[in-house]
Amino acid sequence: MKKTGILILTVAFVCGSGFFKKSEDGSYSVDSAAVEKTAADAKAKAAAEAEKLQKKAEASAAEMQEKIKKAADKYNVKEEEILADLGKTKDELIAKVADMDKAKLVAYLSKYKDVFAGTEEKIAEYKEQVKNLKWTQKYSAKGKELKATLSKYNDQFKGLKTQAAVYVDKLEGYGINLADYGIDLSKYGL
């Protein structure tokens, strides 16, 4: 009995929806034009709503980005702070970064960009000096000192990459893309 009632209600709904046309001979046929129009109208409405929501989301994201940029500009991260962290273990860095907000992470990574560039300059400078040593100077005290300094900067560069990766991971955990803030660390593998 329930099935019959549901069937009757369904037929009544479909017949009352205007999708069926009664022909002159009394038979019914589906009005496919009405079905297609209704489907097209629903699709257009859904697309308009989706576009509206997308614009709203983009505006909200841009507003959030601007807030983070302004807040990051207030932080004064010094190169010495970053270099001091070279002595910390990865777990210590993870603990330090765990309490940082998005703006502070952006500020730190912005400074990392500068520290990387400075370290690369020093490496290039000392490589050139080691390369230009005369054969007799390569094993002298000066040569050993230059090689030790070059090794120190190479180690520093590797340590910076490890450190920066912790910051990048935390920031990406927030769903933030560094490129949106003008920070490109891709040449360092980050």
VEXDREN-596292 format. One line per field, with one value per atom (N, C-alpha, C, O): residue number from 0; residue in one letter; x, y, z; chain. Coordinates in pm, whole numbers. Atoms other than C-alpha are relative to their C-alpha. Example, Ala and Ser with C-alpha at 12.3 -4.5 7.8 and 13.67 -1.06 7.14 Angstrom:
BEGIN
seq [0	0	0	0	1	1	1	1]
type [A	A	A	A	S	S	S	S]
X [89	1230	90	194	-82	1367	-77	-26]
Y [-119	-450	120	118	-119	-106	109	220]
Z [0	780	0	66	-6	714	73	90]
mol [A	A	A	A	A	A	A	A]
This chain:
BEGIN
seq [0	0	0	0	1	1	1	1	2	2	2	2	3	3	3	3	4	4	4	4	5	5	5	5	6	6	6	6	7	7	7	7	8	8	8	8	9	9	9	9	10	10	10	10	11	11	11	11	12	12	12	12	13	13	13	13	14	14	14	14	15	15	15	15	16	16	16	16	17	17	17	17	18	18	18	18	19	19	19	19	20	20	20	20	21	21	21	21	22	22	22	22	23	23	23	23	24	24	24	24	25	25	25	25	26	26	26	26	27	27	27	27	28	28	28	28	29	29	29	29	30	30	30	30	31	31	31	31	32	32	32	32	33	33	33	33	34	34	34	34	35	35	35	35	36	36	36	36	37	37	37	37	38	38	38	38	39	39	39	39	40	40	40	40	41	41	41	41	42	42	42	42	43	43	43	43	44	44	44	44	45	45	45	45	46	46	46	46	47	47	47	47	48	48	48	48	49	49	49	49	50	50	50	50	51	51	51	51	52	52	52	52	53	53	53	53	54	54	54	54	55	55	55	55	56	56	56	56	57	57	57	57	58	58	58	58	59	59	59	59	60	60	60	60	61	61	61	61	62	62	62	62	63	63	63	63	64	64	64	64	65	65	65	65	66	66	66	66	67	67	67	67	68	68	68	68	69	69	69	69	70	70	70	70	71	71	71	71	72	72	72	72	73	73	73	73	74	74	74	74	75	75	75	75	76	76	76	76	77	77	77	77	78	78	78	78	79	79	79	79	80	80	80	80	81	81	81	81	82	82	82	82	83	83	83	83	84	84	84	84	85	85	85	85	86	86	86	86	87	87	87	87	88	88	88	88	89	89	89	89	90	90	90	90	91	91	91	91	92	92	92	92	93	93	93	93	94	94	94	94	95	95	95	95	96	96	96	96	97	97	97	97	98	98	98	98	99	99	99	99	100	100	100	100	101	101	101	101	102	102	102	102	103	103	103	103	104	104	104	104	105	105	105	105	106	106	106	106	107	107	107	107	108	108	108	108	109	109	109	109	110	110	110	110	111	111	111	111	112	112	112	112	113	113	113	113	114	114	114	114	115	115	115	115	116	116	116	116	117	117	117	117	118	118	118	118	119	119	119	119	120	120	120	120	121	121	121	121	122	122	122	122	123	123	123	123	124	124	124	124	125	125	125	125	126	126	126	126	127	127	127	127	128	128	128	128	129	129	129	129	130	130	130	130	131	131	131	131	132	132	132	132	133	133	133	133	134	134	134	134	135	135	135	135	136	136	136	136	137	137	137	137	138	138	138	138	139	139	139	139	140	140	140	140	141	141	141	141	142	142	142	142	143	143	143	143	144	144	144	144	145	145	145	145	146	146	146	146	147	147	147	147	148	148	148	148	149	149	149	149	150	150	150	150	151	151	151	151	152	152	152	152	153	153	153	153	154	154	154	154	155	155	155	155	156	156	156	156	157	157	157	157	158	158	158	158	159	159	159	159	160	160	160	160	161	161	161	161	162	162	162	162	163	163	163	163	164	164	164	164	165	165	165	165	166	166	166	166	167	167	167	167	168	168	168	168	169	169	169	169	170	170	170	170	171	171	171	171	172	172	172	172	173	173	173	173	174	174	174	174	175	175	175	175	176	176	176	176	177	177	177	177	178	178	178	178	179	179	179	179	180	180	180	180	181	181	181	181	182	182	182	182	183	183	183	183	184	184	184	184	185	185	185	185	186	186	186	186	187	187	187	187	188	188	188	188	189	189	189	189]
type [M	M	M	M	K	K	K	K	K	K	K	K	T	T	T	T	G	G	G	G	I	I	I	I	L	L	L	L	I	I	I	I	L	L	L	L	T	T	T	T	V	V	V	V	A	A	A	A	F	F	F	F	V	V	V	V	C	C	C	C	G	G	G	G	S	S	S	S	G	G	G	G	F	F	F	F	F	F	F	F	K	K	K	K	K	K	K	K	S	S	S	S	E	E	E	E	D	D	D	D	G	G	G	G	S	S	S	S	Y	Y	Y	Y	S	S	S	S	V	V	V	V	D	D	D	D	S	S	S	S	A	A	A	A	A	A	A	A	V	V	V	V	E	E	E	E	K	K	K	K	T	T	T	T	A	A	A	A	A	A	A	A	D	D	D	D	A	A	A	A	K	K	K	K	A	A	A	A	K	K	K	K	A	A	A	A	A	A	A	A	A	A	A	A	E	E	E	E	A	A	A	A	E	E	E	E	K	K	K	K	L	L	L	L	Q	Q	Q	Q	K	K	K	K	K	K	K	K	A	A	A	A	E	E	E	E	A	A	A	A	S	S	S	S	A	A	A	A	A	A	A	A	E	E	E	E	M	M	M	M	Q	Q	Q	Q	E	E	E	E	K	K	K	K	I	I	I	I	K	K	K	K	K	K	K	K	A	A	A	A	A	A	A	A	D	D	D	D	K	K	K	K	Y	Y	Y	Y	N	N	N	N	V	V	V	V	K	K	K	K	E	E	E	E	E	E	E	E	E	E	E	E	I	I	I	I	L	L	L	L	A	A	A	A	D	D	D	D	L	L	L	L	G	G	G	G	K	K	K	K	T	T	T	T	K	K	K	K	D	D	D	D	E	E	E	E	L	L	L	L	I	I	I	I	A	A	A	A	K	K	K	K	V	V	V	V	A	A	A	A	D	D	D	D	M	M	M	M	D	D	D	D	K	K	K	K	A	A	A	A	K	K	K	K	L	L	L	L	V	V	V	V	A	A	A	A	Y	Y	Y	Y	L	L	L	L	S	S	S	S	K	K	K	K	Y	Y	Y	Y	K	K	K	K	D	D	D	D	V	V	V	V	F	F	F	F	A	A	A	A	G	G	G	G	T	T	T	T	E	E	E	E	E	E	E	E	K	K	K	K	I	I	I	I	A	A	A	A	E	E	E	E	Y	Y	Y	Y	K	K	K	K	E	E	E	E	Q	Q	Q	Q	V	V	V	V	K	K	K	K	N	N	N	N	L	L	L	L	K	K	K	K	W	W	W	W	T	T	T	T	Q	Q	Q	Q	K	K	K	K	Y	Y	Y	Y	S	S	S	S	A	A	A	A	K	K	K	K	G	G	G	G	K	K	K	K	E	E	E	E	L	L	L	L	K	K	K	K	A	A	A	A	T	T	T	T	L	L	L	L	S	S	S	S	K	K	K	K	Y	Y	Y	Y	N	N	N	N	D	D	D	D	Q	Q	Q	Q	F	F	F	F	K	K	K	K	G	G	G	G	L	L	L	L	K	K	K	K	T	T	T	T	Q	Q	Q	Q	A	A	A	A	A	A	A	A	V	V	V	V	Y	Y	Y	Y	V	V	V	V	D	D	D	D	K	K	K	K	L	L	L	L	E	E	E	E	G	G	G	G	Y	Y	Y	Y	G	G	G	G	I	I	I	I	N	N	N	N	L	L	L	L	A	A	A	A	D	D	D	D	Y	Y	Y	Y	G	G	G	G	I	I	I	I	D	D	D	D	L	L	L	L	S	S	S	S	K	K	K	K	Y	Y	Y	Y	G	G	G	G	L	L	L	L]
X [81	0	86	55	-88	286	62	70	-64	455	-97	-58	100	133	-21	-33	18	90	117	98	-120	448	0	34	6	404	-101	-74	104	85	49	28	-53	253	107	112	-105	551	-60	-18	65	329	-69	-63	68	126	99	73	-103	442	54	65	-57	588	-103	-68	104	258	-24	-48	24	215	120	107	-121	572	7	89	1	495	93	111	-90	737	-74	-18	79	459	-96	-157	96	256	-109	-82	110	-84	-25	-49	22	-124	-150	-231	141	-450	-71	-191	64	-512	-14	-65	18	-500	121	120	-118	-158	96	89	-97	124	139	173	-139	481	84	35	-90	782	36	72	-39	847	150	191	-145	1223	55	156	-46	1261	-12	76	18	1121	101	153	-98	1348	138	210	-131	1654	11	117	-2	1560	17	95	-10	1515	143	199	-137	1851	100	192	-91	2025	-10	91	19	1873	69	133	-62	1989	152	221	-145	2338	53	157	-42	2365	-3	86	13	2245	114	172	-108	2496	135	217	-125	2779	15	124	-4	2691	29	106	-23	2682	144	208	-138	3015	98	196	-87	3174	-2	100	16	3038	80	149	-73	3181	150	227	-143	3516	56	164	-45	3545	8	100	0	3455	120	185	-114	3718	132	222	-122	3985	20	132	-8	3905	40	120	-32	3922	146	214	-139	4255	95	197	-84	4399	4	109	7	4284	86	158	-80	4442	149	231	-139	4765	53	164	-41	4781	19	113	-13	4725	129	201	-122	5004	124	220	-114	5241	25	139	-15	5174	53	140	-47	5222	145	222	-138	5543	97	210	-87	5684	33	134	-22	5656	110	171	-105	5898	135	151	-135	6264	92	158	-83	6441	142	164	-139	6816	75	41	-82	7072	66	82	-66	7241	-91	-44	95	6923	-1	-2	4	6920	129	127	-129	7290	18	83	-9	7260	-75	-39	78	7005	74	28	-76	7267	48	69	-45	7376	-112	-86	114	7026	-26	4	38	6906	-131	-199	123	6618	-120	-216	111	6390	-16	-127	6	6481	-61	-139	58	6397	-149	-227	143	6066	-76	-187	65	5982	-9	-110	0	6078	-106	-179	91	5872	-145	-237	136	5570	-86	-207	75	5470	-13	-80	1	5517	-129	-185	116	5228	46	166	-29	5208	89	183	-75	5343	146	236	-138	5651	77	195	-65	5725	37	147	-28	5700	119	206	-110	5933	133	233	-124	6191	45	163	-38	6180	45	128	-45	6216	146	226	-139	6535	91	207	-80	6654	45	158	-33	6644	126	215	-118	6896	124	234	-114	7115	56	177	-45	7127	85	193	-71	7236	137	237	-128	7506	97	217	-85	7637	51	167	-44	7646	111	205	-105	7851	132	237	-123	8101	61	183	-51	8128	68	178	-58	8190	133	229	-122	8448	115	226	-107	8644	38	154	-34	8621	97	194	-87	8777	139	239	-130	9053	78	199	-67	9128	46	156	-32	9124	122	202	-109	9367	130	229	-123	9620	104	73	-110	9956	23	-14	-22	10063	74	44	-80	10310	-80	-46	80	10044	-114	-170	115	9782	13	-88	-19	9935	64	107	-54	10059	-107	-222	95	9894	-114	-229	102	9711	-98	-220	84	9581	-92	-211	81	9465	-108	-221	97	9294	-114	-231	104	9110	-90	-212	79	9000	-90	-204	80	8880	-117	-229	106	8682	-104	-224	92	8531	-84	-205	71	8436	-103	-214	92	8278	-124	-237	114	8059	-84	-206	77	7963	-87	-203	77	7857	-114	-225	102	7669	-115	-232	102	7485	-89	-211	77	7381	-89	-205	79	7266	-118	-227	108	7063	-112	-230	102	6887	-85	-208	72	6796	-93	-209	81	6673	-119	-233	107	6472	-108	-226	98	6304	-102	-219	92	6154	-103	-222	91	6007	-96	-216	83	5880	-107	-223	97	5714	-113	-230	100	5536	-94	-216	80	5418	-90	-206	83	5298	-109	-214	103	5111	-120	-232	108	4907	-67	-166	57	4838	48	-19	-52	5052	111	199	-100	5256	98	57	-101	5583	2	27	-2	5559	-101	-80	100	5251	56	-1	-62	5480	132	209	-122	5760	125	236	-115	5984	21	-62	-30	6146	127	238	-115	6371	20	90	-5	6335	142	174	-138	6698	82	192	-68	6794	-65	-33	66	6573	-116	-158	110	6295	-124	-227]
Y [-118	0	126	224	-114	237	27	142	-16	173	62	146	-55	250	148	228	-141	576	85	195	-72	682	14	119	-4	593	103	177	-97	800	142	231	-134	1098	39	155	-28	1072	36	134	-27	1058	136	213	-129	1353	114	217	-104	1555	22	135	-11	1478	60	145	-54	1550	148	226	-139	1875	90	212	-80	1986	68	158	-64	2080	-65	-13	67	1835	-91	-134	83	1633	90	183	-72	1764	-99	-215	83	1630	32	147	-21	1581	-3	-33	-8	1616	-135	-139	131	1241	-48	-157	34	1240	-67	-92	64	1079	107	225	-92	1233	-30	-144	16	1295	95	195	-83	1440	124	116	-127	1806	18	77	-3	1774	141	168	-139	2144	62	135	-53	2229	-60	10	66	1973	61	92	-57	2110	144	184	-139	2470	5	84	4	2386	-40	17	44	2203	110	133	-110	2492	114	173	-106	2743	-38	46	46	2534	4	42	-1	2500	143	169	-140	2876	60	135	-51	2954	-54	19	61	2711	61	86	-60	2856	141	181	-137	3210	0	83	11	3108	-42	11	46	2926	115	131	-113	3231	105	162	-97	3456	-46	34	54	3228	3	29	-2	3205	142	160	-139	3586	40	110	-30	3612	-65	-3	70	3352	66	79	-67	3527	133	167	-128	3862	-22	53	32	3705	-42	-3	44	3539	118	128	-118	3865	89	144	-80	4047	-62	8	70	3783	13	33	-15	3800	138	150	-137	4175	18	85	-8	4143	-67	-16	73	3887	78	85	-80	4105	117	144	-115	4408	-45	20	50	4202	-47	-28	47	4046	116	105	-117	4391	58	128	-52	4474	-76	-24	79	4195	43	66	-37	4286	-119	-127	120	3957	36	92	-33	3994	-123	-237	108	3788	-79	-201	66	3711	-105	-210	97	3538	-129	-239	117	3309	-79	-201	68	3232	-66	-169	60	3165	-132	-220	124	2894	-115	-229	108	2699	-104	-220	93	2542	-85	-176	76	2409	-125	-132	123	2063	26	125	-13	2011	-3	71	7	1917	131	174	-129	2240	106	190	-95	2437	-23	72	33	2255	53	105	-50	2344	153	210	-146	2709	48	143	-40	2731	-33	31	45	2556	113	115	-109	2871	124	220	-119	3112	11	-88	-24	3271	18	21	-8	3308	119	107	-122	3663	-13	30	16	3576	-98	-78	96	3277	69	48	-73	3500	95	106	-93	3755	-75	-29	79	3487	-48	-37	52	3334	111	88	-114	3676	32	64	-25	3724	-114	-91	114	3373	24	-8	-29	3483	86	61	-89	3760	-73	-53	72	3532	-101	-117	92	3272	75	28	-78	3538	43	34	-41	3668	-117	-102	118	3319	-46	-85	37	3240	92	47	-95	3555	-35	-35	36	3453	-128	-137	126	3102	28	-22	-33	3242	74	49	-79	3487	-91	-79	87	3220	-107	-148	95	2971	64	2	-72	3231	18	2	-18	3301	-131	-133	130	2930	-38	-90	33	2884	79	28	-87	3173	-18	51	26	3039	-63	-148	62	2957	-139	-169	138	2598	-7	-92	1	2676	50	18	-54	2857	-93	-77	87	2580	-71	-95	74	2400	85	34	-91	2706	30	-14	-38	2849	82	66	-82	3100	-88	-68	91	2827	-83	-98	80	2612	86	40	-91	2912	32	31	-28	2998	-121	-107	122	2637	-26	-70	19	2618	98	62	-101	2940	-38	-25	45	2811	-116	-120	114	2487	46	-8	-54	2686	59	35	-60	2880	-105	-92	109	2563	-72	-104	63	2403	90	44	-97	2720	-3	0	2	2708	-124	-115	124	2344	11	-32	-18	2429	95	72	-96	2724	-68	-42	72	2497	-89	-95	87	2253	82	46	-88	2535	55	47	-63	2709	-100	-65	104	2380	-16	-42	11	2368	114	91	-115	2717	-16	11	19	2638	-105	-87	106	2316	52	21	-55	2500	95	91	-97	2776	-70	-32	76	2528	-76	-104	64	2354	92	45	-98	2673	21	93	-16	2646	125	176	-124	2946	-31	-113	14	2969	117	232	-105	3161	99	217	-88	3300	113	221	-105	3496	118	227	-104	3695	48	117	-43	3748	-69	-18	74	3490	-123	-214	112	3254	-69	-18	78	2994	-126	-218	120	2744	-33	-151	29	2781	-65	-115	65	2650	-135	-199	129	2344	5	-98	-16	2483	50	70]
Z [0	0	0	-68	-5	83	-136	-179	131	-252	-99	-180	91	-436	29	-64	-39	-244	-47	-98	44	-317	-151	-205	146	-683	-47	-142	38	-705	25	-57	-29	-536	-100	-143	99	-773	-133	-196	128	-1079	6	-90	-13	-949	-4	-66	0	-888	-140	-187	135	-1230	-95	-177	90	-1405	29	-63	-37	-1214	-23	-16	17	-1281	-135	-155	131	-1638	-100	-211	93	-1795	-97	-197	91	-1953	-79	-25	84	-2245	-42	-73	45	-2330	-147	-184	143	-2700	-30	58	41	-2894	13	39	-9	-2890	145	168	-141	-2509	62	182	-56	-2468	54	18	-60	-2268	-57	-88	41	-2379	85	138	-81	-2203	-80	-197	61	-2278	24	123	-19	-2328	-1	64	1	-2401	138	181	-135	-2059	97	184	-86	-1892	-24	71	33	-2077	50	99	-46	-1993	151	203	-146	-1626	42	135	-31	-1623	-30	48	37	-1802	100	138	-100	-1558	132	195	-124	-1260	-10	85	22	-1408	3	65	2	-1472	140	179	-136	-1120	88	168	-79	-969	-38	50	44	-1180	53	96	-53	-1076	150	198	-144	-711	29	120	-19	-742	-28	44	34	-908	112	148	-110	-634	123	186	-115	-364	-23	69	32	-542	16	72	-14	-562	147	188	-143	-196	69	153	-59	-105	-40	43	46	-315	72	111	-71	-156	146	201	-138	189	14	109	-3	110	-20	48	23	-24	124	158	-122	288	109	181	-101	511	-31	59	42	311	38	90	-30	354	151	194	-146	731	46	132	-39	757	-41	35	45	551	94	132	-90	773	136	193	-130	1089	-9	85	18	950	-6	42	9	877	137	153	-135	1248	74	167	-63	1342	-54	-174	40	1337	25	129	-12	1279	-42	-150	29	1293	-50	-15	56	1106	113	103	-113	1439	64	109	-57	1563	-81	-26	88	1264	11	21	-11	1284	137	147	-135	1659	6	85	0	1583	-68	-62	66	1385	101	66	-104	1713	57	136	-53	1785	-82	-201	71	1699	-74	-50	75	1461	94	73	-97	1753	77	105	-68	1932	-91	-45	96	1618	-17	-24	15	1579	121	107	-121	1939	-3	39	10	1877	-98	-70	107	1558	35	-16	-34	1711	56	35	-63	1902	-88	-50	86	1612	-81	-125	85	1429	-145	-173	143	1051	-33	-111	30	1047	42	-31	-48	1252	-89	-116	91	1029	-131	-183	124	721	21	-66	-30	886	5	-49	-9	967	-138	-173	132	619	-93	-181	79	464	34	-55	-42	666	-45	-80	48	574	-143	-180	140	213	-7	-88	-4	296	52	0	-59	508	-101	-112	104	230	-103	-141	102	-19	52	-19	-59	217	13	-12	-16	286	-136	-149	135	-86	-50	-116	39	-145	66	1	-72	122	-57	-73	57	-23	-133	-158	130	-371	17	-55	-25	-233	43	-9	-50	-44	-102	-108	106	-332	-98	-141	94	-557	59	-11	-64	-305	5	-19	-5	-264	-140	-157	139	-640	-49	-127	46	-689	79	53	-74	-440	-92	-176	75	-589	57	171	-43	-570	132	216	-123	-296	121	235	-110	-90	43	151	-28	-102	134	201	-125	197	109	213	-101	382	103	91	-105	691	-61	-22	64	473	-79	-71	78	243	89	61	-94	534	64	84	-61	692	-98	-59	101	369	-21	-30	19	321	121	105	-121	683	3	41	3	641	-105	-80	105	316	50	25	-56	490	103	109	-102	775	-69	-24	70	530	-74	-84	64	341	103	77	-108	671	46	73	-38	763	-100	-61	105	430	15	3	-19	488	123	120	-122	840	-22	30	30	712	-77	-54	77	465	91	77	-93	741	89	110	-84	965	-76	-29	78	694	-36	-44	34	603	113	87	-115	955	-6	17	10	910	-117	-105	120	559	27	-9	-30	678	89	66	-91	959	-75	-55	75	725	-100	-118	94	464	73	16	-82	744	22	43	-8	769	-136	-146	134	395	-70	-160	56	309	-100	-75	105	-9	12	13	-16	28	-115	-95	117	-324	14	-43	-20	-217	80	78	-81	13	-59	7	67	-237	50	33	-52	-73	-89	-92	89	-321	48	29	-49	-162	-82	-40	83	-444	-46	-64	45	-555	110	85	-111	-211	30	131	-17	-249	98	151	-96	-30	-69	-5]
mol [A	A	A	A	A	A	A	A	A	A	A	A	A	A	A	A	A	A	A	A	A	A	A	A	A	A	A	A	A	A	A	A	A	A	A	A	A	A	A	A	A	A	A	A	A	A	A	A	A	A	A	A	A	A	A	A	A	A	A	A	A	A	A	A	A	A	A	A	A	A	A	A	A	A	A	A	A	A	A	A	A	A	A	A	A	A	A	A	A	A	A	A	A	A	A	A	A	A	A	A	A	A	A	A	A	A	A	A	A	A	A	A	A	A	A	A	A	A	A	A	A	A	A	A	A	A	A	A	A	A	A	A	A	A	A	A	A	A	A	A	A	A	A	A	A	A	A	A	A	A	A	A	A	A	A	A	A	A	A	A	A	A	A	A	A	A	A	A	A	A	A	A	A	A	A	A	A	A	A	A	A	A	A	A	A	A	A	A	A	A	A	A	A	A	A	A	A	A	A	A	A	A	A	A	A	A	A	A	A	A	A	A	A	A	A	A	A	A	A	A	A	A	A	A	A	A	A	A	A	A	A	A	A	A	A	A	A	A	A	A	A	A	A	A	A	A	A	A	A	A	A	A	A	A	A	A	A	A	A	A	A	A	A	A	A	A	A	A	A	A	A	A	A	A	A	A	A	A	A	A	A	A	A	A	A	A	A	A	A	A	A	A	A	A	A	A	A	A	A	A	A	A	A	A	A	A	A	A	A	A	A	A	A	A	A	A	A	A	A	A	A	A	A	A	A	A	A	A	A	A	A	A	A	A	A	A	A	A	A	A	A	A	A	A	A	A	A	A	A	A	A	A	A	A	A	A	A	A	A	A	A	A	A	A	A	A	A	A	A	A	A	A	A	A	A	A	A	A	A	A	A	A	A	A	A	A	A	A	A	A	A	A	A	A	A	A	A	A	A	A	A	A	A	A	A	A	A	A	A	A	A	A	A	A	A	A	A	A	A	A	A	A	A	A	A	A	A	A	A	A	A	A	A	A	A	A	A	A	A	A	A	A	A	A	A	A	A	A	A	A	A	A	A	A	A	A	A	A	A	A	A	A	A	A	A	A	A	A	A	A	A	A	A	A	A	A	A	A	A	A	A	A	A	A	A	A	A	A	A	A	A	A	A	A	A	A	A	A	A	A	A	A	A	A	A	A	A	A	A	A	A	A	A	A	A	A	A	A	A	A	A	A	A	A	A	A	A	A	A	A	A	A	A	A	A	A	A	A	A	A	A	A	A	A	A	A	A	A	A	A	A	A	A	A	A	A	A	A	A	A	A	A	A	A	A	A	A	A	A	A	A	A	A	A	A	A	A	A	A	A	A	A	A	A	A	A	A	A	A	A	A	A	A	A	A	A	A	A	A	A	A	A	A	A	A	A	A	A	A	A	A	A	A	A	A	A	A	A	A	A	A	A	A	A	A	A	A	A	A	A	A	A	A	A	A	A	A	A	A	A	A	A	A	A	A	A	A	A	A	A	A	A	A	A	A	A	A	A	A	A	A	A	A	A	A	A	A	A	A	A	A	A	A	A	A	A	A	A	A	A	A	A	A	A	A	A	A	A	A	A	A	A	A	A	A	A	A	A	A	A	A	A	A	A	A	A	A	A	A	A	A	A	A	A	A	A	A	A	A	A	A	A	A	A	A	A	A	A	A	A	A	A	A	A	A	A	A	A	A	A	A	A	A	A	A	A	A	A	A	A	A	A	A	A	A	A	A	A	A	A]
